[in-house]
Amino acid sequence: MEKITCLTDNNEPVVFFVLEQTRINGKNYLLVTDVEDENVDESQDSDSEASYVIVDDDDELEYVSQIFAELLDDVDIEK
């Protein structure tokens, strides 16, 4: 499991753990959690310039949630 650190609007670091990732219509989506699991790998320095945006459109969130639910059929996704 990959570990990424994001900055809040107040420049405070928040750590997330990537459960799954997929590409839909040219956009990369990450399914993350704030709960650590064993076997976590640090993200590489090349990821430091990535920009992450929380999906806030309800229709887009519903669609992406369904895709992740299919990819991870044993995971309960909370929105």
VENKAJO-V441737 format. One record per residue. RES is the residue in three letters. SS is DSSP state (~ for helix, > for strand, _ for the rest). NEAR is the number of other C-alpha atoms within 12 Angstrom. Layout:
# VENKAJO-V441737
res=[RES:RES]
ss=[SS:SS]
near=[NEAR:NEAR]
This chain:
# VENKAJO-V441737
res=[MET:GLU:LYS:ILE:THR:CYS:LEU:THR:ASP:ASN:ASN:GLU:PRO:VAL:VAL:PHE:PHE:VAL:LEU:GLU:GLN:THR:ARG:ILE:ASN:GLY:LYS:ASN:TYR:LEU:LEU:VAL:THR:ASP:VAL:GLU:ASP:GLU:ASN:VAL:ASP:GLU:SER:GLN:ASP:SER:ASP:SER:GLU:ALA:SER:TYR:VAL:ILE:VAL:ASP:ASP:ASP:ASP:GLU:LEU:GLU:TYR:VAL:SER:GLN:ILE:PHE:ALA:GLU:LEU:LEU:ASP:ASP:VAL:ASP:ILE:GLU:LYS]
ss=[_:>:>:>:>:>:>:_:_:_:_:_:>:>:>:>:>:>:>:>:>:>:>:>:_:_:>:>:>:>:>:>:>:_:_:_:_:_:_:_:>:>:_:_:~:~:~:~:~:_:_:_:_:_:_:_:_:~:~:~:~:~:~:~:~:~:~:~:~:~:~:_:_:_:_:_:_:_:_]
near=[22:26:30:32:27:25:18:14:9:8:9:10:12:18:21:27:27:26:29:27:22:23:14:15:10:7:15:18:26:29:36:31:24:17:15:19:16:10:11:17:16:19:20:13:11:10:15:15:13:15:17:20:16:18:19:11:13:12:12:18:21:17:18:30:30:21:23:28:23:16:18:17:13:10:18:16:22:13:21]
